[in-house]
Amino acid sequence: MTENQTAEGPQHKRDLTRRKVIMAGGAAVAAMGAGGALAMTASADEATSTASTGAQASASSTAEVCYRLTSETTEGPYYIDADKIRRDITEDREGIPLVLDLKVVDSETCKPIAGAAVDIWHCDALGIYSGYEDASTGGGGTAPTDAPSGTPTGTPTGAPPSGGPGGGTGGVHEEPTDDERYLRGTWKTDRQGRVSFRTIFPGWYRGRCVHIHTKVHVDGEWTDAGYEGGHSCHTGQFFFDEASVLASAEVAPYSTNTTERTTLTEDGIYDQTGATGGLLKLKYDKKNIARGVVGSLTMGVDPEATNTGGGT
């Protein structure tokens, strides 16, 4: 798959006489388990907004916004271009089962975007990225002496990295250093703009809160070899609230991660805007998160824009 590595395109190109408002609805029911079955219904938590701002307000006094544009973020240094077309990206990684239910819609027309290629990638429970194991700085090993809390166990040094452990390269892409590809995958949105992945709850590493990277590609072609051409209209990250992270930190192998942890409010990438910024809606057994988690989010994107997430 190739991408047009140009600067961001205009965010609003279409002349609309009326915008349809859709309300957040139910998402898929996922069944999973680690030693037991868990059935949960994931539902979108994004509320619709009727406020018109900027160019949208000038288009029509009665115009209504369906979904705000989901925040763009850096790609980070450890992206590998869509070479695993699959929905289950777990491979042999240990961790809390996670089903990620996503929906991609046009933020202006509210229409679902079908046939888009959605990438996700993230570190394992100990902060390690596949393809870059030597560069990762996970904290596995002996268990910590203190129980995890909302406060990091140490003071991060330097600026938070833009997407990969260690923070040395910021958002500049690095070439893979090994052939591992766990916790990475690409899949196609259906006619309702929905796509679902099976993975594990991510861990953490120094300088970043718990997160998952994502890209949305449009205007390409699905072939027997995968997805080719098109461009990235969205590059973002998904985030997890502190309650879920603290709960996960009590479960092995997360409990053996001695790396200092950055909280959601301290993170240098998350923009603190809730669902618009990529904060997932989570469903899980509050008494036993180890049974599994369902995370859901609707991403409002501009399919005519180009957002590669490049940075320095």
N, C-alpha and C positions, 0 to 999 in steps of 0.2 A: 504494500500500500504506500502511496506517495502522498505528500502534503504540500500545499502551496505555502511556502515559508515567507509569507508577506506580512506586513503590519496589519493590525486589526482593521477590518473593513467597516463601513458605515453600519450602524446598528438598526436604522430604520429607513427602508428604501421604498416601502410600499404605500400607496395611497388607498387608505381604507375608508369606506363610508360608514361602516358599522362594525364594531367588534363584539363578538359573542363572549359572554361570560359563562364560565363553567365552574361548578362547585367541586371541591375535593370529594372524591368518591372512594369506594372500597377498592382495595388492591387485591392481589392474589392471596389465596390461603396456602401457606407452606407447611409441609409436614416434615419434621426431621427429628434427630435425637442423638444423644451420646449416652448409650445405656438405657434409653427410653425414648418414646415418641413424644413429639411436641407439635401440636397443631395450633397455629395462630393466624389471625387475620391481620394483614398489614393494611393500614389505611393512610392515605396522603394527609399531611397535616397543614398543607399550605392553604391559607385562607385567600379568597379572591379579594381583589382590591378595586374600588371604584374611583380611586383618585387618579386624576390625569396630571401628568407633569411634563415640562419641557415641550419637546416636539409633539408628544402625544396630545397635549392640551390644545395646541394650535391646529391639530388636524380636525377636531370636531369638539364642540362644547359638550356633546353627549357621549363622547368616547369613553370607554371603560377598559381598564387594564385587566387582562385575564390572569396572567402570572408575571411577576417581575422577572427581569432577566436574572438568571442565576449567576452569582459572582464568578468572574474569571480569576484564576490563580496561576502561579507558575507551574510549569510541567515538572520541574525538578530534574535532577541529573540522571535518573535511573529508569527512564521510559524505554521500552523495547517495542518496536513497531509491529503490532498486531500479527504475531506469528503463531498464536495459539487461539484458534477459533473454537471456543468451548464455553459452556455455562458453568461447569463444575471445575473450579481452579484450585481445589484444595491440595491435590496430589497426596503426599505423605505427611503434610504438616499437621502437627498436633495443636489443638486449641478448641475453643468454644465454637460450635457450629454457628454459622451466620448465613442467613438467606437475605440477599440484597434485592429488593423489588424496586425497580426504577421505572419512571415514565418520562418520555421526552415530548415536549409540546412546543409549538411556535408561540413565543411570548406575546405576539401581537394578534394573531388570528385565533389562538387557543386550540388550533387543530393539532392532533397527534402527528408526530413525524414518524412515518413507517419506513422500514428498510434502512434506518441509520445504523452505523456500526458504533457500538459503545465499548470502549476499553475500560477495564479497571485493573489496578495493580497496587500492591501494598506489601508491607513487611510482615514477617511472621510474629509469633508470640514473643520472641526475644529480640525483635528489632532488626532482623536480617532480611535483606532484599535478595531474591533470586537473580542470578545474572551478575550480581555484584557482592558476592559473599565476602570477598577479601576487603572490600571497601566499607562494609557495614560494621557498625559498632554496637551490636547487641550486647545485653548484659546478662546472658545466661550463666549458670554455674551454681554457686552456693546461694541458699535462700537468704533474704535480707534479715537483719536483726530486728528491724522495726516493721510493723505492719504498714502497708501503703496508706497514705492519707491524701487529703486534697492539696497538701503542700508538697512541692517537689522534695525529694530526699537529698538534693544537693543544689548548688547554685550553678546554672549553666554559664559557661564562659564564652564570650564573643557573641556575635549576632546569631539568631536562630537560622539554621539552614533553610534553603528554599524548597527542599523536597527530598533530601537523602540524608542518611546518617553521616555524622562527622562534620558536615557543614562546610567542607572546604571548597566546593565548586559552585555553591549557590544554585541558580537555575540552569547552568550550562550543562548540556547533555554530555554524558560520558559513554564510551563504548563498553559493552558488557565484558566482564573478565572471566566468566565461566558459562557453562551450557545449561545451568539450572533455569527452570521457568515456572516454578511453583508460585501460586498466588498471583497469576497473570492470566488474562483472557479477554477475548472479544466475542460479542454476540450481537445478533440482529434484532432490532425492535420490530414488534408485530404491528398489525394494522391499527391497534390502539396506542401505538407508541411505547408499548411496555417491553421490558426485558428483565430477566431475573438471573442472578448468579448465586452459586453455592460456594462458600469459602469459609474462613474462620475469622473470628473477631481479631482485629490487628493488635499487636503489642505496641511498644513505644521505644524510642531511642532519644538520646540527649538532644535537647533543643527544640523538639516538636511534640505537640500533643498527638493523641491517637487519631489516625486519619487514613483514608483511602483515596488514591488518585483516580481521575477519570478523564476520558476524552470522548467527544461525540463527533463522528465523521459523517458527512452527508455528500450527496451528489456523486458517490462512487458507484462501483459495480460489484455485485456479489458473483463470484465465479467458483468453479470447482476448487481453485487454489486458495480461496478466501475472499478478501475485500480489496479492491484495487481502485486507485484514483480518488477523486473527490477532495474534500478539504475538511479541516477541523473547524467546526463552528463553535465548539466549546471545549475549554480545558479547565477543569476544576478539581476540587477535593471534597470528600464527604467527611463529616466530623461526628464525634460521639460525645454525649453529655457526660459530665463528671460522675454522676451516680453509676452509670453503666461501667465506666472505666474502673472505678473503685471496686465495684463488685467483681469484675473480671480479674483484678489483681489479687484476689483471694484464692483463685483457682490455678492449679498447675496446668501448664508450665509457666504461666504469667507470674506466679508467685515467686519464681526463681530469678526473675529479671531484676537485677540490682542496679540497673541504670537509673540515674536521676530522671524524674518525669516532669515534663512541662504541662501545666494545666490548660484547659480550654481557653480561659480568659488571659493567659499569659502568652498564648501562641502568636507568633509573628505573621502567620498566613491567614488564619481564620479572622474574618472581619466583624465578628460578633453580631451578625444580622439574622441569626436563626436559620430558617429553612432557605431563605434567599442566599445565604452564605454557605450552604451545603450541610447544615445540621440535620442529621437523620432523625426520623420518627422511629423510635425503637419499641418493640414489644418483646417481653421476656418474663419469665417467672422470677419475681423479685426475691423469692426465697431460694432460688436455685438457678442462677444464670447459666450454669454449666450445661443445662438441658438444651440451650440454644437461644438464638436471638433472631428476630426478623427486623430488618431495617428498611424503611421506604422513603422515597423522595420523588417529587415531580420536578424535573429540570425545565425551566423556561429558557429557550435559546432562540437566537436569531439565525436561521439557517443560511442567510445570505452573507453573514459575517464570517471573517476568518480570525480565529483565536487559537494560536499555536502554543501559547503558554511559554514562549521563549523568554529568556531573561539573562541577567548577568549576576 
